[in-house]
Amino acid sequence: MKEQHLKWAAVFLRFGFGLLLIFSSYSKIIHPWEFSIDIENYRIVGEGISRLVAVWLPYLELILAILLITGIWINAAVVINYLLMQLFFLLVLQAYIRRLDINCGCFNPGGDATIGLLKIIENILFLGLSVVLLIIHFKHYQSKKII
């Protein structure tokens, strides 16, 4: 019975991250200019790289969402999801530590979702859930083929 619970937990997390990534990518695809400005505001990369990231990252998120939901290339999708959540957490954390008063660019480019303690907590939650998915998937998928 425990294996069945783990299977459904992994499916729930995959669908949850899939929906989250679809929602996240939508506005970025429609508003790449605003998203590139949000990226630039983190003061990690310059204008040229921010423009490139603003164009390809939303499509990566969308493709990753489709892979997570459909289960295609699931091993790679679970790992890439974890790496993205880790990257997003680190970017938000460094902006918070540096006290940058910027829009995070997470869901609404050019919007008013400023980086603060709640955004840090949100990113810790997403990172933690991605770790849970990674552990469930690889620990149980490799040994018992439950997912």
C-alpha positions as CSV (number, residue, x, y, z in Angstrom):
1,M,0.0,0.0,0.0
2,K,2.9,2.4,0.8
3,E,4.2,2.0,-2.8
4,Q,0.8,3.0,-4.1
5,H,0.9,6.2,-2.0
6,L,4.3,7.0,-3.2
7,K,3.2,6.5,-6.8
8,W,0.3,8.9,-6.4
9,A,2.5,11.4,-4.5
10,A,4.9,11.4,-7.4
11,V,2.1,11.8,-10.0
12,F,0.6,14.6,-8.0
13,L,3.9,16.4,-7.7
14,R,4.6,15.9,-11.5
15,F,1.2,17.3,-12.4
16,G,1.6,20.1,-9.9
17,F,4.9,21.2,-11.2
18,G,3.7,20.8,-14.7
19,L,0.7,23.1,-14.1
20,L,3.0,25.6,-12.2
21,L,5.4,25.7,-15.1
22,I,2.7,26.2,-17.7
23,F,1.2,29.0,-15.7
24,S,4.7,30.5,-15.2
25,S,5.7,30.3,-18.9
26,Y,2.6,31.8,-20.4
27,S,3.1,35.4,-19.5
28,K,6.8,35.2,-20.2
29,I,6.2,33.9,-23.7
30,I,3.7,36.7,-24.4
31,H,5.9,39.4,-22.7
32,P,9.5,38.6,-23.4
33,W,10.7,42.2,-23.2
34,E,9.3,42.7,-19.7
35,F,10.7,39.4,-18.6
36,S,14.2,40.3,-20.0
37,I,14.1,43.5,-17.9
38,D,13.1,41.4,-14.8
39,I,16.1,39.2,-15.5
40,E,18.4,42.1,-15.9
41,N,17.2,43.6,-12.6
42,Y,18.8,40.6,-10.7
43,R,22.2,42.1,-11.7
44,I,23.7,38.7,-12.5
45,V,23.8,38.9,-16.3
46,G,23.9,41.8,-18.8
47,E,21.5,43.0,-21.4
48,G,22.5,40.5,-24.1
49,I,22.2,37.4,-22.0
50,S,19.0,38.5,-20.3
51,R,17.4,38.9,-23.8
52,L,18.5,35.3,-24.7
53,V,17.3,33.9,-21.4
54,A,14.0,35.8,-21.7
55,V,13.4,34.1,-25.1
56,W,14.4,30.5,-24.3
57,L,13.6,30.0,-20.6
58,P,9.8,30.2,-20.9
59,Y,9.9,27.6,-23.7
60,L,12.1,25.4,-21.6
61,E,9.5,25.7,-18.8
62,L,6.7,24.8,-21.1
63,I,8.5,21.8,-22.6
64,L,9.5,20.6,-19.1
65,A,5.8,21.0,-18.0
66,I,4.7,18.8,-20.9
67,L,7.4,16.2,-20.1
68,L,6.4,16.1,-16.4
69,I,2.7,15.7,-17.2
70,T,3.1,13.1,-19.9
71,G,5.9,11.1,-18.3
72,I,8.0,11.3,-21.5
73,W,11.7,11.4,-20.7
74,I,10.7,11.5,-17.1
75,N,14.1,10.9,-15.5
76,A,15.5,14.0,-17.3
77,A,12.4,16.0,-16.6
78,V,12.5,15.3,-12.8
79,V,16.2,16.3,-12.7
80,I,15.8,19.5,-14.8
81,N,12.8,20.5,-12.7
82,Y,14.9,20.1,-9.5
83,L,17.7,22.1,-11.1
84,L,15.4,24.9,-12.2
85,M,13.8,25.1,-8.7
86,Q,17.2,25.3,-7.2
87,L,18.3,28.0,-9.6
88,F,15.1,30.0,-9.0
89,F,15.6,29.7,-5.2
90,L,19.2,30.9,-5.4
91,L,18.4,33.8,-7.7
92,V,15.6,35.0,-5.4
93,L,17.7,34.4,-2.3
94,Q,20.7,36.4,-3.6
95,A,18.4,39.3,-4.6
96,Y,16.8,39.3,-1.1
97,I,20.2,39.2,0.6
98,R,21.4,42.1,-1.6
99,R,18.2,43.9,-0.8
100,L,17.2,44.5,-4.5
101,D,13.8,46.0,-4.7
102,I,12.8,44.2,-7.9
103,N,9.9,42.2,-9.4
104,C,10.8,38.5,-9.3
105,G,9.6,37.9,-12.8
106,C,8.3,34.5,-11.7
107,F,4.7,34.5,-13.0
108,N,4.0,38.0,-14.2
109,P,6.8,39.8,-16.0
110,G,6.9,43.5,-15.2
111,G,4.4,42.9,-12.4
112,D,4.6,43.8,-8.7
113,A,5.6,40.5,-7.1
114,T,8.6,41.9,-5.2
115,I,11.2,39.8,-3.6
116,G,10.6,39.5,0.1
117,L,10.4,36.9,2.9
118,L,7.2,35.4,1.4
119,K,8.9,34.9,-2.0
120,I,11.8,33.1,-0.2
121,I,9.4,30.8,1.6
122,E,7.5,30.1,-1.6
123,N,10.8,29.1,-3.4
124,I,11.9,27.0,-0.4
125,L,8.6,25.2,-0.7
126,F,9.0,24.6,-4.4
127,L,12.6,23.5,-4.0
128,G,11.6,21.1,-1.2
129,L,8.8,19.6,-3.2
130,S,11.2,19.1,-6.1
131,V,13.6,17.3,-3.8
132,V,10.7,15.1,-2.6
133,L,9.8,14.3,-6.3
134,L,13.4,13.5,-7.1
135,I,13.8,11.2,-4.2
136,I,10.5,9.4,-4.7
137,H,11.1,9.1,-8.4
138,F,14.6,7.7,-8.4
139,K,14.5,5.7,-5.2
140,H,11.3,3.9,-6.0
141,Y,11.2,4.1,-9.8
142,Q,14.6,2.4,-10.1
143,S,14.0,-0.3,-7.6
144,K,10.3,-1.1,-7.9
145,K,9.0,0.4,-11.2
146,I,6.0,2.0,-9.4
147,I,6.0,5.3,-11.4
